[in-house]
């Protein structure tokens, strides 16, 4: 998308966010010097999100070789640019606004949702014991390929590929643990893989009007899954496509976020990178979807029986 369009949307949000935030702050009698930045909050957020829409693989190259070098191109958008080191210092202040902005970009639940998790390694496995940045926060997890040291990103999307819920946990957290929290505002069917099989979790979600649908193991009896639910379960690869777009960045392709890399030196900037990548995904014009309109979603059970 155009940089100007992205900035206008974020700037409108920041005007409302900063006004509400200042009204909720508790005044202090002690006088503290607060240095005013040359870049406003909306400019910082726009640059962070736009990085994930660019073709650069790391933020330092993007900022130094694109934003600072192409001064004539970006001057009308950011007339008071700061150095790269100073910008890195400003990034943690954008974490809370980015989270709030991402929540405002969520889609609407239609009754058909898909859940999955993706591993976020923070370093090579051989350097896991020496990592100091995430000490006590990350953990060992296992993907379908290999073991990794880092975190998990849990996502729920609807059939249109729109983000409904997200959560970041250590890599050693069971995929089923954050599901009740993620599904608080959902209803209808929630489709997941075998990692979400749990009788207690199924009953807990069912009490909240959410039916968890997963593949069956060989020793399990199929008593509660209807035919159309089985067919929809085969479409679960939709959310895996979303995970691929967040993980990978292919040369020549735009609008594919990169939330996974091993160059983080701050837990705050690590979270900023993940949230900004999810925001960039919500702005994609063409998201992976089942291409069903509202009428088809409503009448889907009757059509497939």
C-alpha positions, -999 to 999 in steps of 0.1 A, spaced: 0 0 0 10 36 -4 32 51 24 10 82 25 -22 61 31 -5 42 59 7 73 76 -27 90 74 -44 60 90 -19 57 118 -18 94 124 -56 95 128 -53 67 154 -25 84 172 -44 117 176 -72 99 194 -49 75 213 -26 103 227 -56 124 237 -71 95 257 -38 85 272 -30 120 285 -65 122 301 -59 89 320 -24 97 332 -19 105 369 -2 139 375 30 139 395 44 167 417 80 159 408 93 178 378 109 155 352 125 166 321 109 150 290 129 155 258 106 160 228 115 138 199 120 152 164 98 124 151 62 122 163 47 89 174 28 84 142 60 89 121 78 63 142 50 38 139 47 43 102 83 36 96 83 5 117 52 -9 99 64 1 65 96 -19 69 75 -51 68 60 -39 35 94 -32 19 118 -57 3 145 -53 30 154 -82 52 165 -63 83 155 -30 98 189 -14 99 194 -18 62 159 -5 55 164 26 77 199 35 66 198 25 29 162 35 22 149 61 46 181 81 53 197 76 19 167 85 -2 162 118 16 146 135 -14 120 108 -16 110 106 21 116 143 31 80 153 25 68 124 47 95 127 74 111 161 74 129 157 107 146 123 105 169 111 132 199 88 132 194 50 132 207 47 168 182 74 180 154 57 162 161 24 179 158 42 212 124 55 202 110 21 192 101 8 227 78 38 232 58 27 202 50 -7 216 18 1 235 3 23 207 12 -5 181 -7 -31 202 -37 -8 205 -36 -1 168 -34 -38 160 -65 -45 181 -83 -18 161 -73 -37 129 -89 -70 138 -116 -86 117 -150 -98 127 -158 -133 137 -182 -150 112 -186 -184 130 -157 -200 110 -123 -196 126 -89 -213 122 -62 -215 149 -25 -224 147 9 -215 162 42 -207 147 76 -210 163 98 -178 166 134 -189 172 155 -161 186 190 -175 180 208 -206 167 203 -236 190 240 -237 198 239 -202 212 207 -207 233 226 -211 266 245 -179 260 215 -157 251 211 -129 277 184 -108 261 156 -133 266 169 -151 296 141 -164 318 115 -154 291 120 -178 262 120 -216 261 126 -247 240 99 -256 215 94 -282 188 81 -274 153 72 -299 126 108 -297 114 131 -294 145 137 -281 180 141 -243 184 148 -219 212 124 -189 215 87 -181 215 54 -191 199 30 -169 181 -6 -181 184 -30 -168 158 -67 -171 151 -81 -159 117 -115 -161 100 -123 -176 66 -114 -143 49 -78 -144 64 -85 -115 88 -68 -116 122 -91 -122 151 -67 -129 180 -30 -133 188 -8 -141 217 30 -146 222 42 -173 246 75 -190 254 83 -219 231 77 -246 257 41 -236 263 15 -261 252 -5 -249 222 -38 -257 241 -30 -234 271 -38 -200 255 -68 -211 235 -95 -202 261 -81 -166 263 -78 -163 225 -113 -176 219 -130 -153 244 -148 -132 218 -154 -160 193 -185 -181 184 -192 -209 160 -166 -234 149 -129 -232 156 -107 -255 134 -72 -266 146 -47 -294 141 -41 -325 163 -21 -304 187 -53 -289 201 -70 -323 209 -83 -321 245 -115 -333 259 -114 -307 287 -106 -279 263 -134 -290 240 -159 -289 268 -147 -255 281 -150 -239 247 -184 -255 240 -197 -239 272 -188 -205 256 -205 -213 223 -173 -223 205 -170 -258 190 -134 -270 186 -129 -292 155 -97 -311 151 -86 -342 131 -92 -375 149 -67 -400 161 -70 -436 152 -84 -446 186 -110 -418 187 -146 -421 177 -163 -395 154 -196 -387 171 -198 -349 171 -183 -338 138 -208 -331 109 -199 -337 72 -195 -300 64 -172 -296 94 -150 -324 81 -148 -306 47 -140 -273 63 -113 -289 84 -95 -297 52 -92 -259 46 -71 -255 77 -41 -249 55 -54 -214 51 -38 -203 84 -6 -221 76 -4 -199 45 -7 -169 68 21 -182 90 43 -186 59 37 -150 50 47 -138 84 78 -160 86 92 -158 51 103 -130 28 109 -140 -8 129 -119 -32 107 -99 -56 75 -102 -34 61 -73 -15 38 -71 15 51 -103 32 61 -96 68 92 -110 85 86 -114 122 114 -140 126 150 -132 129 179 -135 154 192 -99 156 171 -87 185 189 -69 213 159 -58 233 127 -76 244 107 -45 237 119 -41 201 114 -79 197 77 -73 205 76 -42 184 88 -62 154 61 -89 158 32 -64 163 43 -43 133 46 -74 112 10 -84 121 -2 -48 114 15 -50 80 -3 -82 73 -37 -67 81 -31 -40 55 -25 -65 27 -50 -61 -1 -51 -98 -9 -51 -120 21 -53 -158 19 -90 -166 21 -117 -192 12 -135 -165 -9 -169 -170 7 -193 -141 11 -215 -136 42 -245 -154 26 -224 -185 17 -209 -186 53 -244 -185 68 -258 -212 45 -226 -233 44 -239 -261 67 -271 -266 46 -252 -266 13 -227 -293 24 -250 -317 41 
